[in-house]
Amino acid sequence: MTHDEDDTSESSDLRENTSVKIKSPAPITIKRVAATCGRKTGTITSPPCQIRGLCTSAVKSPHPDKVETGGEDACFVRKKCLGVFDGVGAWRERGIDSGLYSRRLARLTSEFAALNGPEHIVRALKWAAKRNEEIGSSTACVAALSGTQLHGVSVGDTSLGVIRDGQFIFMTNPLQHSFNFPYQLGTNSDDRVEDGQMFQFQISPEDVVICASDGLWDNVYPDQILSILRVARLKYQDLNLDGCECQHCLVMKEAATQLARTAKNNAEDEEWFSPFALQAREGEAEEFPGGKMDDVTVTVSYAMEETDLRSWRR
């Protein structure tokens, strides 16, 4: 999915090819740039820049048991805004497909943002949550570019991270009532968009923004994500491209594909000590050996300068 498409995603079997693996977790340090980030707010500032758009690719890979229904994740991508939504699987025990709720939530949010502008992305999610008549519930993370400011909100454990100069400089905090019980919007939920983590920061050229469902974050460590992005850049670094698809977009597409593939491979590995297993141990929950099989939805965005966009539109 490129940055000017909406409400579509690439679904494919991402389990076969080689993925990057780290057999033991390493300590992760997130280098924050002039940042303050609390439980529900986060702000990053950086020098002024000329950002004119995001080049985004998205990949969606459903749980093997949910391929026929398309899984419970949903996403949308527009020129200056995006969102990822994860329908809560517990509704299946009641015979309800929460994917219907998450997809409707994504569609309504996208339509509101299209009509009112990306600067109203948080308002769009609030409006969508009130208008969604499907039964179910979903986590959500939405973000939009307004000038040089990237802003949005994360509700639950669908999260967003920003990479600059090869390091994570910002990540939203997963919001959970208890282990594996995330904040969620929808039927019978008291959680509201206002309860999520609001964030806003000034983005710089060449920043990479990753927004993904917990199917990624529960199975892939930040160091792995950085390694996959580096490999994707190396693959296309020597290309001198003309035409409608720029080098940056190819890198984002490769990174999104490999991130989803690695998440699926790790989820199937019974010996993998996953981030989810680590969280379970730290939360004194029952042991969860191996990865966590789940839907995986990943969006990877590149902050493009005006010169990048001119080249891309030739």
QUISULVEN-V447289 format. One record per residue. N is the residue number from 1. NEAR is the number of other C-alpha atoms within 12 Angstrom. Layout:
n:N near:NEAR
n:N near:NEAR
//
This chain:
n:1 near:35
n:2 near:37
n:3 near:37
n:4 near:25
n:5 near:24
n:6 near:30
n:7 near:36
n:8 near:30
n:9 near:34
n:10 near:29
n:11 near:31
n:12 near:24
n:13 near:24
n:14 near:31
n:15 near:27
n:16 near:16
n:17 near:16
n:18 near:18
n:19 near:27
n:20 near:30
n:21 near:30
n:22 near:23
n:23 near:21
n:24 near:18
n:25 near:21
n:26 near:16
n:27 near:11
n:28 near:17
n:29 near:14
n:30 near:22
n:31 near:21
n:32 near:25
n:33 near:26
n:34 near:16
n:35 near:21
n:36 near:22
n:37 near:25
n:38 near:19
n:39 near:22
n:40 near:25
n:41 near:27
n:42 near:32
n:43 near:31
n:44 near:32
n:45 near:25
n:46 near:22
n:47 near:16
n:48 near:15
n:49 near:22
n:50 near:23
n:51 near:29
n:52 near:28
n:53 near:40
n:54 near:47
n:55 near:45
n:56 near:44
n:57 near:47
n:58 near:49
n:59 near:46
n:60 near:47
n:61 near:45
n:62 near:38
n:63 near:34
n:64 near:24
n:65 near:16
n:66 near:22
n:67 near:20
n:68 near:14
n:69 near:21
n:70 near:29
n:71 near:35
n:72 near:46
n:73 near:51
n:74 near:52
n:75 near:50
n:76 near:49
n:77 near:43
n:78 near:40
n:79 near:34
n:80 near:41
n:81 near:50
n:82 near:56
n:83 near:58
n:84 near:55
n:85 near:56
n:86 near:54
n:87 near:49
n:88 near:42
n:89 near:33
n:90 near:21
n:91 near:22
n:92 near:20
n:93 near:11
n:94 near:12
n:95 near:12
n:96 near:21
n:97 near:30
n:98 near:39
n:99 near:39
n:100 near:32
n:101 near:39
n:102 near:45
n:103 near:40
n:104 near:37
n:105 near:47
n:106 near:45
n:107 near:33
n:108 near:33
n:109 near:46
n:110 near:43
n:111 near:29
n:112 near:27
n:113 near:36
n:114 near:27
n:115 near:15
n:116 near:17
n:117 near:23
n:118 near:34
n:119 near:28
n:120 near:29
n:121 near:42
n:122 near:41
n:123 near:30
n:124 near:38
n:125 near:47
n:126 near:33
n:127 near:26
n:128 near:33
n:129 near:40
n:130 near:21
n:131 near:22
n:132 near:28
n:133 near:21
n:134 near:26
n:135 near:29
n:136 near:35
n:137 near:43
n:138 near:52
n:139 near:52
n:140 near:59
n:141 near:57
n:142 near:57
n:143 near:52
n:144 near:46
n:145 near:39
n:146 near:27
n:147 near:28
n:148 near:31
n:149 near:33
n:150 near:44
n:151 near:39
n:152 near:43
n:153 near:48
n:154 near:50
n:155 near:49
n:156 near:45
n:157 near:42
n:158 near:48
n:159 near:43
n:160 near:49
n:161 near:42
n:162 near:44
n:163 near:35
n:164 near:29
n:165 near:18
n:166 near:24
n:167 near:27
n:168 near:30
n:169 near:36
n:170 near:39
n:171 near:45
n:172 near:44
n:173 near:30
n:174 near:37
n:175 near:33
n:176 near:24
n:177 near:17
n:178 near:16
n:179 near:22
n:180 near:27
n:181 near:23
n:182 near:33
n:183 near:35
n:184 near:42
n:185 near:43
n:186 near:38
n:187 near:25
n:188 near:14
n:189 near:21
n:190 near:15
n:191 near:26
n:192 near:30
n:193 near:35
n:194 near:24
n:195 near:28
n:196 near:37
n:197 near:37
n:198 near:38
n:199 near:40
n:200 near:37
n:201 near:37
n:202 near:31
n:203 near:40
n:204 near:34
n:205 near:33
n:206 near:31
n:207 near:37
n:208 near:42
n:209 near:50
n:210 near:49
n:211 near:51
n:212 near:53
n:213 near:50
n:214 near:48
n:215 near:46
n:216 near:50
n:217 near:45
n:218 near:38
n:219 near:47
n:220 near:47
n:221 near:38
n:222 near:37
n:223 near:29
n:224 near:35
n:225 near:41
n:226 near:32
n:227 near:26
n:228 near:35
n:229 near:39
n:230 near:27
n:231 near:23
n:232 near:28
n:233 near:27
n:234 near:18
n:235 near:19
n:236 near:22
n:237 near:16
n:238 near:12
n:239 near:15
n:240 near:14
n:241 near:19
n:242 near:14
n:243 near:14
n:244 near:20
n:245 near:28
n:246 near:30
n:247 near:29
n:248 near:42
n:249 near:38
n:250 near:34
n:251 near:36
n:252 near:43
n:253 near:38
n:254 near:33
n:255 near:41
n:256 near:46
n:257 near:40
n:258 near:46
n:259 near:53
n:260 near:53
n:261 near:39
n:262 near:42
n:263 near:54
n:264 near:46
n:265 near:37
n:266 near:43
n:267 near:39
n:268 near:26
n:269 near:24
n:270 near:19
n:271 near:19
n:272 near:31
n:273 near:31
n:274 near:41
n:275 near:37
n:276 near:36
n:277 near:34
n:278 near:30
n:279 near:28
n:280 near:24
n:281 near:17
n:282 near:14
n:283 near:17
n:284 near:13
n:285 near:16
n:286 near:15
n:287 near:18
n:288 near:28
n:289 near:25
n:290 near:28
n:291 near:35
n:292 near:36
n:293 near:35
n:294 near:36
n:295 near:46
n:296 near:56
n:297 near:53
n:298 near:56
n:299 near:55
n:300 near:47
n:301 near:51
n:302 near:44
n:303 near:41
n:304 near:37
n:305 near:26
n:306 near:20
n:307 near:19
n:308 near:28
n:309 near:28
n:310 near:17
n:311 near:19
n:312 near:26
n:313 near:14
n:314 near:13
//
